[in-house]
Amino acid sequence: MERPNILFITTDQQRYDTISALGNGSIFTPHLNWLVREGITYENCYSACPICMPARATIMTGLESHRHGLTGNNNQVRPMRDHVTFPELLTKNGYQTRAEGKLHFHPMRTYYGIEHADLPMDYFNEKRRYGKPSTRLHGVGENEMEPVINTIEERDTLTHWIVEKSMDFLESRDETRPFFLWTSFPKPHPPFDPLLSYWQMYEGMEVEKPVYGDWSEDFGKMGRGFLEPTVRLNRIFDLSEQQVKQIKKAYYACITQIDYNLGLLFAKMRELELLENTWIIFTSDHGDMLGDHHMGAKTVHLEGSAHVPMIIKPPAAFGESNWEYKGRRCGKTVSLSDVMPTVLNICNISYEGETDGIDLLSYLDTKEEKTIYGNCENKYLCIIKEGFKYLWSWYGGEELLFDMRTDKKEQCNLASSEAYDQKRTELHRELMEHMRVYRPEMFENGEVKTGEPITELNGISSFPGLNTTVFPRDTFH
């Protein structure tokens, strides 16, 4: 029997609620819609450490950040050097493994089991070499939220280059081996710099205003415990609601460009008759708060930051469907650590090592419900269990508690409600006991160490990620 191929597609910083077929009537995503209609959508997938490098290490190793040790963008911690990766196992078992686009590993040219990769730096070097314009003809930085419009040609963008490289691989690959292709887009991570043509698609479109809750409606009175990443990266709370809506339109336009270019990739797969034997998996490393609760960017475990898409489309000839999986929805909690065991199961490769992940296909018809333990920088902790989400901040020990079954936008904080005091206590205790095992440095004399509350926002330094194309790191967007 012919072994299946894997096309693994990731975006960077794409929230769950940015796909038209999943309920967003203000965005154009026809090809992601196709994946939803023809495959399985996991409606509650979370990035347990919603920051680029830790999330990608989790994808590669099947271990959450508190286990593999990388809880922030720290080049000194290298979990993939010390743990088996699933591309390594695929390569050893005869798969041709290729990555096109952003990996954000360290060192940059260490691929941890992937045979070959073309990175964003290669794109910028290529454009310089041939005197062609690149995506970066502006000065807006990689953390700044303000939109900027690109007027270059589609063929000169990084998004299109990644798809071209992916198609080149499919056409020139070794056909005697099955393939694993990771097509990895740096967008819609800031800068939000869509092409003019995609921006114009959203000029007359009404988008949802930012979400606020009983705990965040009044910015002057809300707690500061979860605001540090926003202050450090973009201060979106200084912008008006009208400005934030324009930001969201630019963000949507970047996603639409990815989607339309995926149409080229899927068409190439049809031409090469690869759809019949290729599983397509789509997800993102984390989301973006986009002004919800006065926050921007990522790091915190609120929905905009941590809730990401997860779609699996099974093989089927063009125009046909795999009826076992077509259009299925799974409402149970899953995470990025589930990518590794799912891919290995599809490829019939055994792995006896440790993992926090589960095979998502087998998970569909079981009664088990996964618990998520989140840790970012040992400062933001989270547990998602049995429909509740509890968040804890190192800054003053601030707490949030939400009943996600009835409050999907996290507008009602139950952490100070007497009626939910027992639930808050239970979740806090379980979360801390879990972290005590894997992150003992967070504790002193048996108690979790807590920092001083944030009182003065201007006392936090800003890091706008100023635009550059020569910095020797795989962080280009």
Salt bridges, closest charged atoms under 4 A:
ASP12 OD2 - ARG56 NH2 3.27
ASP12 OD2 - LYS102 NZ 2.53
ASP12 OD1 - HIS286 NE2 3.58
ASP12 OD2 - HIS477 NE2 3.55
ASP17 OD2 - ARG15 NH2 2.84
GLU38 OE2 - LYS326 NZ 2.74
GLU43 OE2 - ARG329 NH1 3.19
ASP82 OD1 - ARG81 NE 3.59
GLU88 OE2 - LYS92 NZ 3.17
GLU100 OE2 - ARG98 NH1 3.21
GLU115 OE2 - ARG177 NH1 3.10
ASP118 OD2 - ARG98 NH1 3.98
ASP118 OD1 - HIS116 NE2 3.21
ASP122 OD1 - ARG109 NH2 2.68
GLU142 OE2 - ARG136 NH2 2.18
GLU142 OE1 - HIS477 ND1 3.24
ASP156 OD1 - LYS127 NZ 3.43
GLU164 OE2 - HIS160 NE2 3.42
GLU171 OE2 - LYS268 NZ 2.76
ASP174 OD2 - ARG177 NE 3.39
ASP193 OD2 - HIS138 NE2 2.75
ASP193 OD1 - LYS187 NZ 2.64
GLU206 OE2 - LYS245 NZ 2.79
GLU208 OE2 - LYS409 NZ 2.76
GLU228 OE2 - ARG232 NE 2.78
ASP238 OD2 - ARG235 NE 2.77
ASP259 OD1 - HIS31 ND1 2.86
GLU271 OE1 - LYS268 NZ 3.11
ASP285 OD2 - ARG56 NH2 3.15
ASP285 OD2 - HIS286 NE2 3.41
ASP292 OD2 - ARG15 NH2 3.08
GLU303 OE1 - HIS307 ND1 2.77
GLU303 OE2 - LYS389 NZ 2.70
ASP338 OD1 - LYS370 NZ 2.54
GLU354 OE1 - ARG67 NH1 3.26
ASP356 OD1 - ARG67 NE 3.00
ASP365 OD1 - ARG328 NH2 3.17
GLU399 OE2 - ARG424 NH1 3.12
GLU399 OE2 - HIS428 ND1 3.90
ASP403 OD1 - ARG405 NE 2.89
GLU410 OE2 - LYS389 NZ 2.65
ASP421 OD1 - ARG424 NH2 3.05
GLU430 OE1 - LYS385 NZ 2.78
GLU433 OE2 - ARG436 NH1 2.75
GLU441 OE2 - ARG439 NH1 3.07
